[in-house]
Amino acid sequence: MSGDSPATAPTDDAALLVDAHLHLWDRSALAYPWMEGRDLPATSLPDDPWEQTPTPGALAPEHVGSQPAAPTPEAAPPVRPAAVVVEAGARPDQWDDEIGWVRALAADHPHLRAMVAAVDYTDADLLPRLDAYAADDFVCGVRDNFEGLPAGAIGAPERLAGILAARERGLTVDLCVRASQLDELVSLLTAVAEVRGDAAGIVLDHVGKPDLGDHVGSLNPGDHVGHPNPGDQAGTSDQGDQVGKPGVGSEVGAASGADATWRDGLAALAAIPGVHVKVSGLPGQMSGPVDADDLARMVRDYATPAIEEFGPERSMFGTDHPVSTLPRGVTRADWARAVVAHAPGAAQVLGATAQRFYGI
């Protein structure tokens, strides 16, 4: 599979509702060192009872525009769920086993359309691994999680070379960083664009992980959110993911006191041709329970500004389930409803962008 390739046409008239960032795991089958001591379930499987996949009756993807609009199940068009499974931080010697395990799940759960597999751009065997992934019709892309890297490490020559090698083979590239690392990522992707002419096929996970603090609902105009989520640790895979800049012309976002580092970094990334963004992971950036009002504020103050910066055609929906859902008391459907009700361009963000980007 290759990023930015023509999307596979659906077999019926239903639109795809794509969760572009779903994690699956079985801790009895594979080892995930980063999960030790974290409040996460033993399994994340397509048929787990708490998954609650978004359904056509709960969503109306045709709602677009920045005005909040309540979902109207009666008016909802036909929707077929789909998902892109993103590597879940398995032990490196089990990366191939993780792909095989997810592929076996997809045989029984055809809504699992493709997988973003794990890589390490500094590994000596990177190129043979990329060759194998590019030849695998289930693997659509790769991810090397950067969020735990020390300052200055993102721009290492090996990482630039690794991203270029992945894109040369038609693999998409997911990038996970924190707001404090966005300036380094801008430099890296600027270098990619200088070589390739653009940075197409590259997506920023979780809108760059802004710092939401303890509770979104506690924010008042002028407040500055500035302490890390105590549940997050360096070097882990998707330990909740964050955001934080007001969008162009967004008075609500501008009044939220969103972090300027995140805001400036997001705008700089959006200015690089081809870079995409995932509207995902925001609930995981809070340290306590999340309710419907919190979800609405996250979309208003963080997701909407990101969509306004990148445009719906470069923005895609993801749940980061179960990392950013289950510990916060929300479901995949809860996050999808919030995006439908409060984000601009929901029809593209919830399906068309990911379908085109991942070629599913």
Beta strands, then each sheet from edge to edge (+ up, - down):
strand 1: 15-22
strand 2: 25-26
strand 3: 43-44
strand 4: 79-86
strand 5: 112-118
strand 6: 139-143
strand 7: 172-175
strand 8: 202-204
strand 9: 276-279
strand 10: 315-317
sheet 1: 1+ 4+ 5+ 6+ 7+ 8+ 9+ 10+
sheet 2: 2+ 3-
end
